[in-house]
């Protein structure tokens, strides 16, 4: 990927974060409580079975997928490229003590 595309994707992914501001408290609370975490594929995952957390994960992931598809089309790249970049950004941005999914698919605290 060229630097220009990476810059566009980075800006768009920052916009994604802002898009979820309506859930910021709920999303943050769910992460603080260890109910959800960031997965290796750019989406949220359920760490602990919880109906409210599952609903949040589903809602956020639907919005992320829509944004990822638009980014892929707009930049003429694959969905896999977009989700890989999104995952990298999300995992790097995750606060210490919150859950992330490791390469083996296990939930670990960052």
DSSP file (Angstrom, degrees, kcal/mol; ACC not computed):
  #  RESIDUE AA STRUCTURE BP1 BP2  ACC     N-H-->O    O-->H-N    N-H-->O    O-->H-N    TCO  KAPPA ALPHA  PHI   PSI    X-CA   Y-CA   Z-CA
    1    1 A X              0   0    0      0, 0.0     2,-0.1     0, 0.0    76,-0.0   0.000 360.0 360.0 360.0 141.8    0.0    0.0    0.0
    2    2 A X     >  -     0   0    0      1,-0.1     4,-2.2     4,-0.0     5,-0.2  -0.379 360.0-111.2 -77.4 161.1    1.2    3.5   -0.8
    3    3 A X  H  > S+     0   0    0      1,-0.2     4,-2.6     2,-0.2     5,-0.2   0.863 117.6  58.3 -58.9 -36.5    1.7    6.0    2.0
    4    4 A X  H  > S+     0   0    0      2,-0.2     4,-2.3     1,-0.2    -1,-0.2   0.917 107.7  44.8 -61.4 -44.8   -1.2    8.0    0.6
    5    5 A X  H  > S+     0   0    0      2,-0.2     4,-2.9     1,-0.2     5,-0.2   0.909 112.5  52.0 -66.4 -41.7   -3.6    5.1    1.0
    6    6 A X  H  X S+     0   0    0     -4,-2.2     4,-2.5     1,-0.2    -2,-0.2   0.911 110.3  48.9 -61.6 -41.6   -2.3    4.4    4.5
    7    7 A X  H  X S+     0   0    0     -4,-2.6     4,-2.5     2,-0.2    -1,-0.2   0.917 111.8  48.9 -63.6 -42.7   -2.8    8.0    5.5
    8    8 A X  H  X S+     0   0    0     -4,-2.3     4,-2.6     1,-0.2    -2,-0.2   0.927 113.1  47.2 -61.8 -44.7   -6.4    7.9    4.1
    9    9 A X  H  X S+     0   0    0     -4,-2.9     4,-2.8     2,-0.2    -2,-0.2   0.894 110.5  52.2 -65.2 -39.5   -7.1    4.7    5.9
   10   10 A X  H  X S+     0   0    0     -4,-2.5     4,-2.0    -5,-0.2    -1,-0.2   0.934 111.6  46.4 -62.2 -45.6   -5.7    6.1    9.1
   11   11 A X  H  X S+     0   0    0     -4,-2.5     4,-1.8     1,-0.2    -2,-0.2   0.913 113.6  49.0 -61.8 -42.4   -7.8    9.2    8.9
   12   12 A X  H  X S+     0   0    0     -4,-2.6     4,-1.9     1,-0.2    -2,-0.2   0.892 109.3  51.9 -65.6 -39.0  -10.9    7.1    8.1
   13   13 A X  H  X S+     0   0    0     -4,-2.8     4,-1.8     2,-0.2    -1,-0.2   0.848 107.0  53.1 -68.4 -32.3  -10.2    4.8   11.0
   14   14 A X  H  X S+     0   0    0     -4,-2.0     4,-1.8     2,-0.2    -1,-0.2   0.890 107.7  51.7 -65.1 -37.9   -9.9    7.8   13.3
   15   15 A X  H  X S+     0   0    0     -4,-1.8     4,-2.1     1,-0.2    -2,-0.2   0.868 104.7  57.0 -64.7 -35.8  -13.3    8.9   12.0
   16   16 A X  H  X S+     0   0    0     -4,-1.9     4,-1.2     1,-0.2    -1,-0.2   0.927 104.7  51.7 -59.6 -44.8  -14.6    5.4   12.8
   17   17 A X  H >< S+     0   0    0     -4,-1.8     3,-0.5     1,-0.2    -1,-0.2   0.910 110.8  47.3 -58.9 -42.9  -13.6    5.9   16.4
   18   18 A X  H >< S+     0   0    0     -4,-1.8     3,-1.8     1,-0.2    -1,-0.2   0.830 103.0  63.7 -68.5 -31.1  -15.4    9.1   16.6
   19   19 A X  H >< S+     0   0    0     -4,-2.1     3,-0.6     1,-0.3    -1,-0.2   0.821 100.7  52.9 -60.7 -31.1  -18.5    7.5   15.0
   20   20 A X  G X< S+     0   0    0     -4,-1.2     3,-1.7    -3,-0.5     4,-0.4   0.265  73.5 109.6 -90.4  13.1  -18.8    5.3   18.0
   21   21 A X  G X   +     0   0    0     -3,-1.8     3,-1.1     1,-0.3     4,-0.4   0.790  68.5  66.0 -61.3 -26.6  -18.8    8.2   20.5
   22   22 A X  G <  S+     0   0    0     -3,-0.6    -1,-0.3     1,-0.3     4,-0.2   0.803 110.2  37.7 -63.2 -26.6  -22.4    7.6   21.2
   23   23 A X  G <> S+     0   0    0     -3,-1.7     4,-4.2     1,-0.1     5,-0.4   0.373  84.4 112.7-100.6   2.8  -21.3    4.2   22.7
   24   24 A X  H <> S+     0   0    0     -3,-1.1     4,-2.6    -4,-0.4     5,-0.2   0.851  81.4  41.4 -48.7 -46.4  -18.1    5.6   24.3
   25   25 A X  H  > S+     0   0    0     -4,-0.4     4,-3.0     2,-0.2    -1,-0.2   0.953 120.6  42.1 -68.4 -48.4  -19.3    5.1   27.9
   26   26 A X  H  > S+     0   0    0     -4,-0.2     4,-2.6     2,-0.2    -2,-0.2   0.913 117.7  46.9 -64.2 -42.8  -20.9    1.7   27.2
   27   27 A X  H  X S+     0   0    0     -4,-4.2     4,-2.2     2,-0.2    -2,-0.2   0.934 115.4  45.8 -64.8 -46.4  -18.0    0.5   25.1
   28   28 A X  H  X S+     0   0    0     -4,-2.6     4,-3.2    -5,-0.4    -2,-0.2   0.920 112.8  50.6 -62.8 -44.1  -15.5    1.7   27.6
   29   29 A X  H  X S+     0   0    0     -4,-3.0     4,-2.4    -5,-0.2     6,-0.2   0.923 110.0  50.0 -59.7 -43.9  -17.4    0.2   30.5
   30   30 A X  H  <>S+     0   0    0     -4,-2.6     5,-2.5     1,-0.2     6,-1.0   0.888 114.1  44.9 -63.6 -38.8  -17.6   -3.1   28.7
   31   31 A X  H ><5S+     0   0    0     -4,-2.2     3,-1.2     3,-0.2    68,-0.3   0.914 112.3  51.5 -70.0 -42.2  -13.9   -3.1   28.0
   32   32 A X  H 3<5S+     0   0    0     -4,-3.2    -2,-0.2     1,-0.3    -1,-0.2   0.869 110.2  49.8 -60.8 -37.2  -13.1   -2.0   31.6
   33   33 A X  T 3<5S-     0   0    0     -4,-2.4    -1,-0.3    -5,-0.2    -2,-0.2   0.513 114.5-118.2 -81.1  -4.7  -15.2   -4.8   32.9
   34   34 A X  T < 5S+     0   0    0     -3,-1.2    -3,-0.2    -4,-0.3    -2,-0.1   0.731  79.0 123.4  76.0  22.0  -13.4   -7.3   30.7
   35   35 A X  S   <S+     0   0    0     -5,-2.5    12,-2.8    -6,-0.2    13,-1.7   0.822  73.7  20.8 -83.7 -32.7  -16.6   -8.3   28.8
   36   36 A X  E     +A   46   0A   0     -6,-1.0    63,-0.5    10,-0.3     2,-0.3  -0.893  64.4 179.1-134.2 162.3  -15.4   -7.4   25.3
   37   37 A X  E     -Ab  45  99A   0      8,-2.1     8,-2.7    -2,-0.3     2,-0.4  -0.950  36.0 -85.7-153.9 173.2  -12.0   -7.0   23.5
   38   38 A X  E     -Ab  44 100A   0     61,-1.6    63,-2.2    -2,-0.3     6,-0.2  -0.719  42.0-148.3 -88.6 132.9  -10.4   -6.2   20.2
   39   39 A X    >   -     0   0    0      4,-2.8     3,-1.3    -2,-0.4    52,-0.1  -0.512  26.1-108.6 -97.8 167.8   -9.9   -9.2   17.9
   40   40 A X  T 3  S+     0   0    0      1,-0.2    47,-0.2    62,-0.2    48,-0.1   0.562 113.3  62.2 -69.4 -10.6   -7.2   -9.8   15.3
   41   41 A X  T 3  S-     0   0    0      2,-0.2    -1,-0.2    46,-0.1    45,-0.1   0.295 119.5 -98.9-103.7   9.6   -9.6   -9.2   12.5
   42   42 A X  S <  S+     0   0    0     -3,-1.3     2,-0.3     1,-0.3    -2,-0.1   0.534  91.3 100.8  89.0   5.8  -10.5   -5.6   13.2
   43   43 A X  S    S-     0   0    0     21,-0.0    -4,-2.8    22,-0.0    -1,-0.3  -0.756  75.0-102.5-118.5 166.2  -13.8   -6.4   15.0
   44   44 A X  E     -A   38   0A   0     13,-0.3     2,-0.3    -2,-0.3    -6,-0.2  -0.550  35.2-159.6 -81.8 153.4  -14.8   -6.6   18.6
   45   45 A X  E     -A   37   0A   0     -8,-2.7    -8,-2.1    -2,-0.2     2,-0.6  -0.948  21.9-110.5-133.4 157.3  -15.3   -9.9   20.3
   46   46 A X  E     +A   36   0A   0     -2,-0.3   -10,-0.3   -10,-0.2     3,-0.1  -0.770  28.7 177.2 -89.0 119.0  -17.2  -11.2   23.4
   47   47 A X  S    S+     0   0    0    -12,-2.8     2,-0.4    -2,-0.6   -11,-0.2   0.857  74.5  25.4 -86.7 -41.4  -14.8  -12.2   26.2
   48   48 A X  S    S-     0   0    0    -13,-1.7    -1,-0.3     2,-0.1     2,-0.2  -0.981  94.0-103.6-127.0 135.3  -17.5  -13.1   28.7
   49   49 A X        +     0   0    0     -2,-0.4     2,-0.3    -3,-0.1    -2,-0.0  -0.405  58.7 146.8 -59.6 121.3  -21.1  -14.1   27.9
   50   50 A X     >  -     0   0    0     -2,-0.2     4,-2.7     1,-0.1     5,-0.2  -0.886  45.6-142.5-161.1 125.5  -23.3  -11.1   28.6
   51   51 A X  H  > S+     0   0    0     -2,-0.3     4,-2.2     1,-0.2     5,-0.2   0.907 103.0  46.2 -60.5 -46.5  -26.4  -10.2   26.7
   52   52 A X  H  > S+     0   0    0      1,-0.2     4,-2.1     2,-0.2    -1,-0.2   0.911 114.1  48.1 -64.6 -42.0  -25.8   -6.4   26.8
   53   53 A X  H  > S+     0   0    0      2,-0.2     4,-2.8     1,-0.2    -2,-0.2   0.897 110.1  52.8 -65.3 -39.5  -22.2   -6.8   25.8
   54   54 A X  H  X S+     0   0    0     -4,-2.7     4,-2.6     1,-0.2    -2,-0.2   0.910 108.5  50.2 -62.0 -41.9  -23.2   -9.1   22.9
   55   55 A X  H  X S+     0   0    0     -4,-2.2     4,-2.3     2,-0.2    -1,-0.2   0.912 111.9  47.8 -62.2 -43.1  -25.7   -6.5   21.7
   56   56 A X  H  X S+     0   0    0     -4,-2.1     4,-2.8     2,-0.2     5,-0.3   0.925 111.5  50.2 -63.3 -46.0  -23.0   -3.8   21.8
   57   57 A X  H  X S+     0   0    0     -4,-2.8     4,-2.7     1,-0.2   -13,-0.3   0.928 112.0  47.9 -58.6 -47.2  -20.5   -6.1   19.9
   58   58 A X  H  X S+     0   0    0     -4,-2.6     4,-2.0     2,-0.2    -1,-0.2   0.928 114.0  46.3 -60.7 -46.6  -23.0   -6.9   17.2
   59   59 A X  H  X S+     0   0    0     -4,-2.3     4,-1.7     2,-0.2    -2,-0.2   0.933 115.7  44.1 -63.8 -48.1  -24.0   -3.2   16.7
   60   60 A X  H  X S+     0   0    0     -4,-2.8     4,-2.7     1,-0.2    -2,-0.2   0.913 113.2  51.8 -65.3 -42.2  -20.4   -1.9   16.7
   61   61 A X  H  X S+     0   0    0     -4,-2.7     4,-2.6    -5,-0.3    -1,-0.2   0.860 106.4  53.7 -65.8 -34.8  -19.2   -4.7   14.4
   62   62 A X  H  X S+     0   0    0     -4,-2.0     4,-1.9    -5,-0.2    -1,-0.2   0.923 112.4  44.8 -63.0 -42.9  -22.1   -4.0   11.9
   63   63 A X  H  X S+     0   0    0     -4,-1.7     4,-2.2     2,-0.2    -2,-0.2   0.899 112.5  51.2 -67.9 -41.0  -21.0   -0.4   11.7
   64   64 A X  H  X S+     0   0    0     -4,-2.7     4,-3.2     1,-0.2     5,-0.2   0.928 108.8  51.7 -60.9 -44.4  -17.3   -1.3   11.4
   65   65 A X  H  X S+     0   0    0     -4,-2.6     4,-2.7     1,-0.2    -1,-0.2   0.916 109.4  49.6 -60.1 -43.5  -18.1   -3.7    8.6
   66   66 A X  H  X S+     0   0    0     -4,-1.9     4,-2.1     1,-0.2    -1,-0.2   0.921 113.9  45.4 -60.7 -44.8  -20.0   -1.0    6.7
   67   67 A X  H  X S+     0   0    0     -4,-2.2     4,-2.5     2,-0.2    -2,-0.2   0.911 112.2  51.4 -66.3 -42.4  -17.2    1.5    7.1
   68   68 A X  H  X S+     0   0    0     -4,-3.2     4,-2.6     2,-0.2    -2,-0.2   0.912 109.2  50.6 -61.4 -43.1  -14.5   -1.1    6.2
   69   69 A X  H  X S+     0   0    0     -4,-2.7     4,-2.5    -5,-0.2     5,-0.2   0.923 111.1  48.6 -61.3 -44.2  -16.4   -2.0    3.0
   70   70 A X  H  X S+     0   0    0     -4,-2.1     4,-2.8     1,-0.2    -1,-0.2   0.901 111.7  49.5 -62.4 -41.2  -16.6    1.7    2.0
   71   71 A X  H  X S+     0   0    0     -4,-2.5     4,-2.2     2,-0.2    -2,-0.2   0.912 110.8  49.8 -63.8 -42.5  -12.9    2.2    2.7
   72   72 A X  H  X>S+     0   0    0     -4,-2.6     5,-2.1     2,-0.2     4,-0.6   0.933 115.1  43.2 -62.8 -46.1  -12.0   -0.8    0.6
   73   73 A X  H ><5S+     0   0    0     -4,-2.5     3,-0.8     1,-0.2    -2,-0.2   0.934 114.4  49.9 -64.5 -46.4  -14.1    0.3   -2.3
   74   74 A X  H 3<5S+     0   0    0     -4,-2.8    -1,-0.2     1,-0.2    -2,-0.2   0.852 119.8  36.1 -62.7 -36.2  -13.0    3.9   -2.1
   75   75 A X  H 3<5S-     0   0    0     -4,-2.2    -1,-0.2    -5,-0.2    -2,-0.2   0.349 105.9-123.7-101.5   4.9   -9.3    3.0   -2.0
   76   76 A X  T <<5 +     0   0    0     -3,-0.8     2,-0.3    -4,-0.6    -3,-0.2   0.904  69.7 123.1  52.6  47.5   -9.6    0.1   -4.4
   77   77 A X      < -     0   0    0     -5,-2.1    -1,-0.2    -6,-0.2    -2,-0.1  -0.807  65.3 -87.3-128.0 171.8   -8.1   -2.3   -1.9
   78   78 A X     >  -     0   0    0     -2,-0.3     4,-1.8     1,-0.1     3,-0.2  -0.389  26.9-121.1 -81.7 158.1   -9.3   -5.6   -0.4
   79   79 A X  H  > S+     0   0    0      1,-0.2     4,-2.9     2,-0.2     5,-0.3   0.867 115.1  59.5 -61.2 -36.4  -11.4   -5.9    2.7
   80   80 A X  H  > S+     0   0    0      1,-0.2     4,-2.1     2,-0.2    -1,-0.2   0.879 103.7  50.2 -62.0 -38.0   -8.6   -8.0    4.2
   81   81 A X  H  > S+     0   0    0      2,-0.2     4,-2.0     1,-0.2    -1,-0.2   0.913 112.6  46.8 -66.1 -41.9   -6.2   -5.1    3.8
   82   82 A X  H  X S+     0   0    0     -4,-1.8     4,-2.7     1,-0.2    -2,-0.2   0.943 114.0  46.1 -65.6 -48.0   -8.6   -2.7    5.5
   83   83 A X  H  X S+     0   0    0     -4,-2.9     4,-2.7     1,-0.2    -1,-0.2   0.856 110.3  54.4 -66.9 -33.5   -9.4   -5.1    8.4
   84   84 A X  H  X S+     0   0    0     -4,-2.1     4,-2.2    -5,-0.3    -1,-0.2   0.928 112.4  43.3 -63.8 -44.1   -5.7   -5.9    8.9
   85   85 A X  H  X S+     0   0    0     -4,-2.0     4,-2.4     2,-0.2    -2,-0.2   0.909 114.4  50.4 -67.0 -41.8   -4.9   -2.2    9.2
   86   86 A X  H  X S+     0   0    0     -4,-2.7     4,-2.8     2,-0.2     5,-0.2   0.910 110.9  49.3 -62.4 -42.6   -8.0   -1.6   11.5
   87   87 A X  H  X S+     0   0    0     -4,-2.7     4,-3.0     2,-0.2     5,-0.3   0.931 110.5  50.3 -62.5 -45.8   -6.9   -4.5   13.7
   88   88 A X  H  X S+     0   0    0     -4,-2.2     4,-2.2     1,-0.2    -2,-0.2   0.928 114.0  44.8 -58.5 -46.5   -3.4   -3.2   14.0
   89   89 A X  H  X S+     0   0    0     -4,-2.4     4,-2.0     2,-0.2    -2,-0.2   0.928 115.4  47.2 -63.8 -45.8   -4.6    0.3   14.9
   90   90 A X  H  X S+     0   0    0     -4,-2.8     4,-1.2     1,-0.2    -2,-0.2   0.905 113.0  47.9 -65.3 -42.3   -7.2   -1.0   17.4
   91   91 A X  H  < S+     0   0    0     -4,-3.0     3,-0.3     1,-0.2    -1,-0.2   0.901 113.6  47.5 -66.8 -40.2   -4.8   -3.4   19.1
   92   92 A X  H  < S+     0   0    0     -4,-2.2    -1,-0.2    -5,-0.3    -2,-0.2   0.853 113.5  49.1 -66.2 -34.3   -2.2   -0.8   19.4
   93   93 A X  H  < S+     0   0    0     -4,-2.0    -1,-0.2    -5,-0.2    -2,-0.2   0.654  84.5 113.4 -80.9 -17.2   -4.7    1.7   20.8
   94   94 A X  S  < S-     0   0    0     -4,-1.2     3,-0.1    -3,-0.3     2,-0.1  -0.321  71.5-116.2 -61.9 134.3   -6.1   -0.7   23.4
   95   95 A X    >   -     0   0    0      1,-0.1     3,-2.0     4,-0.1    15,-0.3  -0.339  34.5 -91.7 -70.5 149.9   -5.5    0.3   26.9
   96   96 A X  T 3  S+     0   0    0      1,-0.2    -1,-0.1    14,-0.1     3,-0.1  -0.382 115.1  29.7 -57.7 135.9   -3.3   -1.7   29.2
   97   97 A X  T 3  S+     0   0    0      1,-0.4    -1,-0.2    -3,-0.1     2,-0.2   0.192  95.5 110.9  95.1 -16.0   -5.5   -4.1   31.2
   98   98 A X  S <  S-     0   0    0     -3,-2.0    12,-2.8     1,-0.1    -1,-0.4  -0.544  74.3-100.0 -87.0 159.6   -8.1   -4.5   28.4
   99   99 A X  E     +bC  37 109A   0    -63,-0.5   -61,-1.6   -68,-0.3     2,-0.3  -0.579  39.1 174.5 -85.9 140.2   -8.5   -7.7   26.5
  100  100 A X  E     -bC  38 108A   0      8,-2.7     8,-2.8    -2,-0.3     2,-0.5  -0.940  33.2-114.6-132.0 158.1   -7.1   -8.4   23.1
  101  101 A X  E     - C   0 107A   0    -63,-2.2     6,-0.2    -2,-0.3     2,-0.1  -0.819  30.9-143.1 -94.0 128.6   -7.1  -11.5   21.1
  102  102 A X    >   -     0   0    0      4,-2.9     3,-2.4    -2,-0.5   -62,-0.2  -0.262  35.3 -89.3 -82.8 177.9   -3.7  -13.0   20.5
  103  103 A X  T 3  S+     0   0    0      1,-0.3    -1,-0.1     2,-0.1    -2,-0.0   0.752 128.2  56.2 -60.4 -25.4   -2.6  -14.8   17.3
  104  104 A X  T 3  S-     0   0    0      2,-0.1    -1,-0.3     1,-0.0     3,-0.1   0.452 120.3-108.6 -85.8  -0.7   -3.8  -18.1   18.7
  105  105 A X  S <  S+     0   0    0     -3,-2.4     2,-0.3     1,-0.3    -2,-0.1   0.578  75.2 135.0  86.7   9.2   -7.3  -16.7   19.2
  106  106 A X        -     0   0    0      1,-0.0    -4,-2.9     0, 0.0     2,-0.5  -0.662  58.7-116.3 -93.0 148.7   -7.0  -16.6   23.0
  107  107 A X  E     +C  101   0A   0     -2,-0.3     2,-0.3    -6,-0.2    -6,-0.2  -0.722  41.8 169.5 -84.2 127.7   -8.1  -13.6   25.1
  108  108 A X  E     -C  100   0A   0     -8,-2.8    -8,-2.7    -2,-0.5     2,-0.3  -0.966  36.8-109.7-134.9 151.9   -5.2  -12.0   26.9
  109  109 A X  E      C   99   0A   0     -2,-0.3   -10,-0.2   -10,-0.2   -13,-0.1  -0.649 360.0 360.0 -80.1 137.3   -4.9   -8.7   28.9
  110  110 A X              0   0    0    -12,-2.8    -1,-0.1    -2,-0.3   -11,-0.1   0.479 360.0 360.0 -75.9 360.0   -2.7   -6.2   27.1
